Structure formats: structure tokens, C-alpha cells
Amino acid sequence: MALTSKRVLSKKVIVAGIVVLVALPLILGVLSGNKQSLPTQKQSNVKEKPATTTILGSSYALYYPSSWKAQSGKDVYLFLPSTTQKSGNEHIVVQIVDEKQIPLSHVTAGYVILKYQKREIALPSGITADKYSLVYPASEGILHSIAYVYVVNGTIYHFKLGYTGEAANPQLESAFSQLVTSFRVTN
């Protein structure tokens, strides 16, 4: 009996760790009171491509579908995607941080502790990113989590996708991949 309650407690700790890993950067950015009104541009519809919105930061350009709900803090963005294949708790977080303020090891610590699979991915921009992925059964359903992390000129670029569902959501994962690969460092 004690072994079963230890397993349940262990699962709860892991789920809580994942929630903190996903939500903490967003909460810190929003609560810091440094909300920004960044210039955005809507791009017109092109054949078969949905309209996109562009966020222009001081050193980057971020493109995402106009149908997504977006919230931002200081260099932290939360996207609530809308896809036809519904999953639970669909969210994407993009965090841009100076490596002098938060070391890369702190950004990736949760992925290491929770034993995400890690592999290097070459992005179309020529940048090499670390891709972390995890599928984990939790009390809320099966958690699907993917993250890309890379550093350019002392700035950490961190992209996170999370959702729950019995099966993978290829449409959502493809949209996330497009967001990551279309992101441009301008500095």
C-alpha cells in the first residue's frame, strides 16, 4: 500500500514539475508588469496559407497564425492555438531571455530532470537547436510536450508546446514546428 501511494505522489510531483516548467516563465513575464505593445503586422491571405501575424521584437521576428489567441509579457509569449483536431490544454510558450540573466542550464534543467528525450535539430535558418520531447501518462490524460532551445549572440530562444490527449496531435505539432522554423533572429 505504501508503495502505491509513493507512486501516486511521485506522479503528482512530476505533473506539478511539468506545469511549473511550462507556466513559470509566462507568469514571471506577465507579473513583472513589463507588458509590451509590440508592433504587429497582419499578412494578407495567400493561396491555401492562413493569414499570419508578425511580432517584431528588438532582435527577432515571430510569425504565427492570426487565428491563434496570443498574450505577451516582456519577451514571453503565450499562444492558444486553434486547430480542428482538439486536444486538451493546448498551449505554446515562446521565451526570449538574455543568457546573463538566466543561464541556459536553468532553462533546460526541467527537461533533464524529467528525462525528456533530447536531440539536435538543424533549423532552416542554419541554427542548431536542442529538441526536447516527452509523452507522459498523467491523471489529466497523456501529456505531450515538445521544446526547442538554442542560443544566438548570448540570447536564449525557448519554444514550448504542451497539450494532453490520448494520441499525438500532428496538426498542432506541425503548426508548432512551423512557428519555430519561421522564427527569425534579426540581430
N, C-alpha and C positions, 0 to 999 in steps of 0.2 A: 504494500500500500504506500509506504514512504517513497519507494522508487517511482511510482506513478505520479505522486504529487511533485516530486523533484523534476520529472519530465515536463509536466504541465507548467511549472514555474519557469523552467528553462525555456520553453517555447514562448511564454509570455515575455520573458526578458529579451529574447531575440526579436519578437514582433515589436516591442517597445523600442529597441535599438534601431530597428529599420525605420520606424516612424520618426524618431528623433533625427536620424541621418537625413531623411528627406525633408522634414519640416523645419529643423533648426535654422539653416541658412536663410530660409524665406522669412521666418519670424523675426530673426535678428535684423534683416534688412528693412522690413516693414516697420518694426518697432523703433528703429533708430531715428525715425522721424525725418529721414533724408529722402523722402519721396521725390522723384524727379518727374518732370513733364518733359519727356524726350520727344524730339521731332519724329513724327512718323509719316510715312508716305504710303498711300494705297496704290497698288499697281493694278491697271485695268485687266479685265479678263482676257486671256489669250486662249485660243482654241484648246479645249479639253483641260486647261490648267485652271485651278481655282484662283480667285483673287488672293493676293498676299499683302501683308502689311509689313513695313520695314521699320525697325527701330534702329536709329543711328546713335551709337554711343561715341565717346571720345576716341576710342581706338578699335571699334568694331561695327559691323552691320549685321543685324539679326532679322531673318525673314521667317514669317510664319503665316499660315492660312488665316485670312480675315474672319473666318467663321469661328475661330477659337476665342474663348474669353481669356483676357490677359490682365494681370495685375503686376505692378512693379514697385520695388523699393530701390535702394541705392545699388545699382548693378546686380540686382537679383530680380528674376522674372518668374512668375508662376503662370503657366498656361493650362487651361482646362479644355482639352481637345474635344471636338465633336466629330465622331466617326459613326458610320452606320452599324458597325459591329460593336455593340455595347459590352463594356466590361465594368468593373466596379472601381470607384475611386481613381479614375484616370487623371493623371497629372504629370506635368513636365516642369522641371525647375531648371533654370539656367542661372548660374552664378559666376560672376567675373570678380576676381579678387587679386590684390597685389600680394605676391608671394612673401614680401617682407612683413605683411600684416598677419597672414595665416599661412604657415608653411604647407607645402604640398603633402607632407606626411600626415598632417591633421585633416586635410580634405579627404584623403584616401583611407584613413585609419578604420573607419566603419566597414569598408569593403574588405579589408584584410581580416578584421576581427570576425566578421560574419561569413568569411570564406567564400566570397564571390569568385567566380571564375574570371581570370584576367588574361587578356591577350592584347598584343599591339596591333593597331589598325592604321593603315595608311589612308589618310583622307585625301579627297581630290585636290585640296589646296597644297598638297605636298607635306603637310604636317603629320607627324606620327602621334597618335593618341593611344592611351590605355583604355581598353573597353572592359568594363566590369559587368558581369551578368549573374543573376541568381533567380531561381524558381524555388519557392519555399512554401510548403503547406502550412497555413496558419488558421486560427479559429475563424477569421473573416473570409476564408477562401484561399485559393492558391495565389501567393504574391509573385508577381513578375516584376523584376527590377533590372534596368539596364542603365549604365552610366558611361560617359566618355569624359576623360580628363586629359588635358595637355597644358603645357606651359610655353608661352611665347614672350620673349623680352621681359621676363620677370612677372608676367601676369598669368594667373591660373584661369583656365576656361573649363567649367564644370557643367555638364549637361546630364540631367537625371530624368528617367521615365519610370513611373511606377503605376501599377494597376493590379486589381485582383480579378480572377476568372478561372474557370475550370480548365480552359485551354488558352494557348497563346492568342494574341490579337494581332495578326500580321498587318492589318490595315493601320493600326495605331503605331506599331513598331516601324513600319515603313515611313509614316509621317514624321516620326521622331528622327529617324535616320536622315530624312530629307532636311529637317531643321538643322541637324548637326553638320551635314555636308554643305549646306548652303551658307552657313555662318562664315563671315569674313573678318579677319583681323586686318584693320586698315592702317595700323601703325607699325 
